[in-house]
Amino acid sequence: MGTGVPASEQTRCAKRDPQVYCPENAGGTEAGQVTDLQSPEDNRPQSEPGGSSPEDSGQLMASYEGKAKGYQVPPFGWRICLAHEFAEKRKPFNANNVSLSNLIKHLGMGLRYLQWWYRKTQVEKKTPFIDLINCVPLRQIYGCPLGGIGGGTITRGWRGQFCRWQLNPGMYQHRTVIADQFTVCLRREGKTVYQQVLSVERPSVLRSWNWGLCGYFAFYHALYPRAWTVYQLPGQNVTLTCRQITPILPHDYQDSSLPVGVFVWDVENEGDEALDVSIMFSMRNGLGVGDDAPGGLWNEPFCLERDGETVQGLLLHHPTPPNPYTMAVAARLTADTTVTHITAFDPDSTGQQVWQDLLQDGQLDSPAGQSTPSQKGVGIAGAVCVTGKLPPRGQCRLEFSLAWDMPRIMFGAKGQVYYRRYTRFFGRDGNAAPALSHYALCRYIDWEEKISAWQSPVLDDRSLPAWYKSALFNELYFLADGGTVWLEVPEDSLPDELVGNMCQLRPILQEYGRFGYLEALATLREDLTRRQYLMSGVMAPVKRRNVIPHDIGDPDDEPWLRVNAYVVHDTADWKDLNLKFVLQVYRDYHLTGDQGFLRDMWPVCLAVMESEMKFDKDQDGLIENGGYADQTYDGWITTGPSLTPKPMSLISAYCGGLWLAAVAVMVQMAVLCGAKDVQDKFSSILRRGQEAYERLLWNGRYYNYDCSPQPQSCSIMSDQCAGQWFLKASGLGEGDTEVFPPQHVVCALQTIFEFNVRAFAGGAMGAVNGMQPHGVPDRSSVQSDEVWVGVVYGLAATMIQEGLTWEGFQTAEGCYRTVWERLGLAFQTPEAYCQQRVFRSLAYMRPLSIWAMQLALQQQQHKKASKPGAQQGTGLGTGLSTGPNLGPKEATAKPKEAL
C-alpha cells in the first residue's frame, strides 16, 4: 500500500479487512451495536404516519458498528452506513420488459424510434433527447449535489466519491473520478501515526495511497442542501465530521445561483494526547475522458486576501471549447491553520510522490508558479491541504470550498452565447473562481443560519414522521441538479414577444434573468417546421401557436429558440398540458397574491384555453380524448369509440377532471380581471361539463378511466382526482366553488387506497397507476402497471386535502421507502418503477410534488386556526396561529375502513 508504516502496527477492519494506518497501542474503540438515536417518547411503530423518530433509516444503518454520532449532525434526514449494500439490483426499462401484446401495438413506433435514434447519434452526432438504447444504468451511489441553481452541479456520492457532473447545462456525465478525494493524516509528537484516503474504494490507479476505508465505522446523512459524513477512525479516538453545504436559500436570488460548495471538517479528539490533523483535498482537472484528451490543461496556486480573511488554493484551468471553465479547490487560512498545496501530479500514476509528501510532515510542498500544460492523453491533478492543532479532548475545524467558473455557455448547437446568472455578481471574464471561493468560505455560516431558519419549522414539528422530513427536503435536489438553467438576459436579446400586455414581463426578466424549465413566452411562438412523430408516424409542425410546449428544448441543440424536443407525440393535441398551465397560474396567484403576475398571464391563459375548445366536439362542456395516448401518460391509451351507429364522446376521468378544474379557474380569473363576458362563457361550460362528467364516468365508487365500452375503461386510475387536487391547492373546490361532489371525491380516494395502494405489493410501494376492479394491476399499457412517484405524492396531497390524512401518509411512505431505502435510488428518484425488476427515467422532476403534501397540511392547519374559538399554537411549520396541533397521527389515529 505504500503507507510507510510497518505491518505490525496496522490493524484490519472487521469483515472487509482493509489495511488502515492505525497503531494497536493507540487505544482502539471496540465495535459496538448500531446507535439507537430514538428518544423514548418518540419510539413509535414505523407503520404509524405520525410521530418523529429522530433516526428512521430502516436497514440502511444496520451495518454501522461505530459509536460516533458526529458533530452536530441533525436527527432527521436520509442516513446510511458506508458499508451498506443494497440487495435489490434493478434494471432500466427497455423493450424486453414490454408484454407481447403491447409490443405488437407499438411495433411501428419502435421501428421509427430506431431510425430516429440512428440519425441522431450516428449522423448528427448528438445525444438523443430520449435514449432508450443507452439508458443510464443503475448506480446506487448518489448523494447531495453541490452547486446552486442554474450554475451546474457536481454530485458527491454517499461513500464520498465525486460521481455525477453537470457542468455543461443539461448534459450529464456519470463518472466517478478516483483522484477526487479527501485524505486524513494524524501526527503525534512529530510522527505520522495514521494516514488514510477516506474512501472505501480500491482502485487500480494511485495505488501508493492507502485505500479501503472501513465503511462499518462511517455513515452518511443527507438533508438537502446539506450533508454530513461521519468517520470514526479505528484506534485513534478521533472522529471526523465532514459537513457539505450548498447555498440553496429561499428568497435569495444572488447566493442561490452560485456554482460553489463548502466542506467543513470538524475533528474531535476523545483521547488524552494532542494531535496535528491534516485533511488533503485532491482533484483532477477534468474527468479523465472526452474533452480532456487533447491536453492543454494547467493548474496554478492562488491566494486571495480580502476584508481580513485569507483564502488559498489551486485553480484548475480547463480551457477546452465551447464552454471553458476554471475549477477552484480552496481552503480558509486562519491563525490556527496552515494551508499547503501540490500544483500538479499525474492522477493515473501510483501517486507515490503525493502520498509520501503528505506522510512526511502532514503538509504538501507548495511549489510556486503555474504547472506545465498537460500533454495529449496525459492527466493532471492537484491537491490542497489544511493542517490544524487538535488538543486533548478538544476539537478543531478545517474549511474547504469547491467552486467552478463557467460564465459563458453555449448549448449543443453552438449558436447563441449565454451568460449564467451568477455573472451579474462575479463578472463574465472567467477569472471569478478565487472570488467565488473566498465568498463561499466567508458566507457559509450565514447560509446555514438561513437554511436552519427555513427547515426548522418542519423538522421541529413532532407530528410529522421522520421519513417525510427526509423526503420533503432531499427531493429538492432536483431544483439544482435537474438540468436547470438560469441566465442573464441582456437588453438587446429580450424576446420579441414582449409587446402589448406581455411588456410587463420586461423588467422581471431584466431583474431575475431567464429561468428554465418553462416560460410562458414559449406558448405564443410557433415553429411550422414539419417532422415525423414516432408513435403515429404522421408529419406535423414542431410547435403550434397558443399551445403549451412539452419542453423548452434540447440542451444538445438550442433551447428557447427551438422548443419541443419531445418527438414521441405531437403534443399540440395533448389534452392536459394547456390545462395544467392555467391551473398552475391560478395556484401561484392564490399562494402569492401577486396581481401583476395574474394580469401578465391572463392573455396567455385565454389563448391556450381557446385552443383547447376545439376538443369539445359535441359541445357538452367536456373535451374529448382522441383515442390514443394524448396526454402525459403517453403510453396509456384512452380507447377509441366502438363501432356503433352513433359516434360517442370519449371522455377520460383524468383529462376531463383537469378540464373542469381549468374552466372553474378561468371563471375565477375572469372575475378578478373584470372580464364579465369571459366569466359567463366559462360558467356556462362548467355547468354543462359537470353534468356530463358525472353522468358518463361516475360508477358509484370511483370515476372510470374513460367512458368507452372497452374492458379497461373501468380501470381505477390513481390520478383520477388530479383536477380536485389543483382546485384545493388554489383555495377552490368546495362551497361556492365546488366542481366535483365532495362525497364522490372522498369515495374515489378511499377506493384508490383500497385497490391501488393496499392491494398492490402489500401496500408497501405506493399507488399503482391503474388497478382493475377485481384487484389485479391494469396491464393494458406499458404505463398502467407502473408507479409514478410524483403522481403518488400528488395523490397523497389530495387525500390530505380531503381529510384522509392517515391514508395520504401511508400512500406516500411506500414510495419513499421503495426509492430511498430499498432500491438505492437516492438523489435520482425515477419517474416510475414496476412492482418487480425495472425502473424508468432516473432523476425526474415530478417527485417535487411532495411539496404539495406540505401545502395541503398547511392549508388544513390554517382552516383549523380560522375556526371560531381556535386556540393559539403552532404546527406544521406554517408560522400561523393555529388550533390544537393535530398532525398526521393524531388526525386519524386509526385507519378508516376501506369501502
TADAJO-V742772 format. One record per pair of residues at least 24 apart in sequence whose ideal C-beta (glycine too) atoms are under 6 Angstrom apart, sorted by the first residue. I is the first residue (numbers start at 0). J is the second residue. D is the distance in whole Angstrom. If there is no record, write none. Layout:
# TADAJO-V742772
i/j/d
I/J/D
I/J/D
This chain:
# TADAJO-V742772
i/j/d
0/209/5
1/207/4
1/351/6
2/209/5
3/358/5
12/213/3
17/211/3
17/213/6
19/195/6
19/233/6
20/193/4
20/194/5
20/195/5
20/209/6
21/193/6
21/233/5
21/234/4
22/192/6
25/234/5
25/235/6
26/236/6
27/234/4
30/64/4
31/66/5
33/60/6
33/63/5
47/888/6
48/464/6
48/805/6
48/808/3
48/887/4
48/888/6
49/462/5
49/886/5
49/887/4
49/888/2
50/888/5
51/461/5
51/465/5
52/465/5
55/465/3
55/466/6
57/820/5
59/83/6
59/820/6
62/215/6
63/218/5
64/215/4
65/216/4
65/231/4
67/229/6
67/231/4
67/238/4
69/227/6
69/229/3
69/240/4
70/240/4
70/265/4
72/220/5
72/227/5
73/222/6
75/458/5
75/465/6
75/468/4
76/220/5
76/221/5
76/222/4
76/469/5
77/221/5
77/469/5
77/473/6
77/819/6
78/220/5
79/157/6
79/219/5
80/218/5
81/158/5
81/199/6
81/214/3
81/217/4
82/214/3
82/215/4
85/139/5
85/823/4
87/822/6
89/137/6
89/822/6
89/837/6
89/838/5
90/837/6
91/134/4
92/837/5
92/839/4
96/837/5
97/781/6
101/781/5
108/533/5
108/534/5
111/533/5
112/533/5
125/555/5
126/555/5
128/553/5
128/564/4
135/841/5
139/823/3
141/825/6
141/826/4
141/827/5
142/221/6
142/226/6
142/826/6
143/221/5
143/223/5
143/226/4
144/476/6
144/479/6
144/480/4
145/245/5
145/260/3
146/258/5
146/479/6
147/246/5
147/255/5
147/256/5
147/257/5
148/255/5
148/256/6
148/478/6
148/479/5
148/483/6
148/485/6
149/256/6
149/420/5
149/483/5
149/484/6
149/485/2
150/256/6
150/258/3
150/419/5
150/421/5
151/258/6
152/479/5
152/480/5
157/219/4
158/199/6
159/197/6
159/198/5
166/405/6
167/322/5
168/408/6
168/484/5
168/554/6
169/482/4
169/554/3
170/554/6
172/286/6
174/286/5
176/283/5
176/286/6
177/202/5
177/204/6
178/281/6
178/283/4
178/346/4
178/380/5
179/282/5
180/281/5
181/278/6
181/280/6
182/279/4
183/278/6
184/277/4
184/357/6
184/361/5
185/274/5
185/276/6
186/275/4
186/361/5
187/272/6
187/274/6
191/358/5
193/235/6
194/358/6
204/347/5
205/350/4
206/349/5
207/349/4
207/350/5
207/351/4
207/354/5
208/350/5
208/354/5
221/473/6
222/472/6
223/472/5
223/473/5
223/475/5
223/476/5
236/269/4
236/270/4
237/268/6
238/267/5
239/266/6
240/265/5
244/443/5
246/446/5
248/449/5
249/453/5
253/424/6
256/420/4
256/421/5
256/485/6
257/421/5
258/403/5
259/402/4
259/435/5
259/439/4
260/401/5
261/400/5
261/439/5
261/443/4
262/399/4
263/398/5
264/397/4
265/396/5
266/389/6
266/395/5
267/394/5
268/389/5
268/393/5
271/391/5
272/391/6
273/390/6
273/391/6
274/389/4
275/361/6
276/387/6
276/389/5
277/361/4
277/384/5
277/386/4
278/385/6
278/397/5
279/357/6
279/382/5
279/384/4
280/328/6
280/383/5
280/399/5
281/382/4
282/328/5
283/346/5
283/380/4
284/315/4
284/317/6
284/379/5
285/317/6
287/378/6
290/319/4
292/376/6
293/375/6
294/373/5
294/374/5
294/375/4
295/372/5
296/373/4
296/379/5
297/369/6
297/370/5
297/372/5
298/342/5
298/343/5
298/370/5
298/381/5
299/369/4
300/340/5
301/433/5
303/433/4
303/437/5
305/437/6
308/441/5
310/436/5
310/437/4
310/440/6
311/338/4
312/383/5
313/340/6
313/381/4
313/383/6
314/432/6
321/409/5
321/413/5
322/405/6
322/408/5
324/403/6
324/405/4
325/404/5
325/432/5
326/403/5
327/402/4
327/432/4
327/436/5
328/383/5
329/400/5
329/436/4
330/383/5
330/385/5
330/399/5
331/398/4
331/440/4
335/387/6
336/385/5
336/387/5
337/386/5
338/385/5
339/363/4
339/365/5
339/384/5
340/365/5
340/383/5
341/382/5
342/366/5
342/370/5
342/381/6
343/370/4
343/379/5
343/381/6
344/380/6
346/378/5
346/380/4
347/378/5
361/386/5
362/386/6
398/440/6
400/436/5
400/439/5
400/440/5
402/432/5
402/435/4
402/436/5
404/431/5
404/432/4
410/554/6
410/557/5
410/558/6
411/555/3
411/556/5
412/556/5
412/557/4
414/557/5
417/486/5
418/487/5
420/485/4
420/512/5
423/487/6
456/876/3
457/876/4
460/875/6
460/876/5
462/886/2
466/812/6
466/815/5
470/815/5
470/849/6
471/849/6
474/846/5
474/847/6
474/849/5
476/826/5
477/844/6
477/847/6
481/844/6
484/515/4
485/512/6
485/514/5
486/512/6
486/513/5
487/512/5
488/512/6
488/513/5
494/520/5
496/520/5
496/523/5
500/602/5
503/599/5
504/599/6
515/551/5
517/551/6
519/603/5
521/548/5
521/562/5
522/547/5
522/603/6
532/568/6
532/569/5
533/566/6
533/567/5
534/567/5
534/568/5
539/569/4
543/571/4
545/606/4
545/607/6
545/610/5
546/571/5
546/610/6
547/576/4
547/577/5
547/580/5
567/633/6
568/633/6
572/629/6
573/629/5
573/630/5
574/622/6
574/629/6
574/630/5
574/654/4
575/630/4
575/631/6
575/654/6
575/657/5
577/607/4
577/611/5
578/657/4
578/658/6
578/661/4
581/661/5
581/664/6
582/660/6
582/661/6
582/664/6
582/725/4
585/664/4
585/729/5
586/728/5
586/729/4
589/729/5
589/730/5
601/672/5
608/665/6
617/648/5
619/687/6
619/691/4
620/684/5
620/687/3
620/688/3
620/691/6
621/650/5
621/655/5
621/688/5
621/691/5
622/658/5
623/648/5
623/649/5
624/649/5
624/651/5
624/654/6
630/654/6
632/782/5
634/780/5
634/781/4
634/782/4
635/780/4
635/782/5
635/783/5
637/705/5
638/707/4
638/709/4
641/708/5
650/695/5
650/706/5
651/705/4
652/696/5
652/702/4
652/716/6
652/719/4
653/718/5
655/692/5
656/721/6
656/722/3
657/721/6
657/722/5
659/688/5
659/722/6
659/738/5
660/722/3
660/725/5
660/726/5
663/738/5
700/750/5
701/747/4
701/750/4
702/747/6
711/777/6
711/779/4
713/772/6
714/769/4
714/777/4
715/754/5
715/755/6
715/770/5
716/769/6
717/751/6
717/755/5
717/766/4
717/768/6
717/794/5
718/790/5
720/744/6
720/747/6
720/797/5
724/793/6
724/797/4
727/800/4
728/854/6
744/801/6
745/801/5
748/798/5
748/801/6
748/803/6
749/897/6
749/898/6
750/898/6
752/806/5
753/897/4
753/898/6
756/810/5
760/834/5
763/813/5
764/813/5
764/817/5
765/791/4
765/813/4
765/814/4
766/791/5
766/794/6
766/810/6
785/831/4
785/833/6
786/832/6
787/831/5
788/814/5
788/828/6
788/846/5
789/845/3
789/846/5
789/848/5
792/848/4
792/849/4
793/848/5
793/851/6
795/852/5
796/851/4
796/852/5
796/855/5
799/855/4
800/855/5
804/887/5
804/890/4
804/891/5
805/891/4
805/894/6
808/887/5
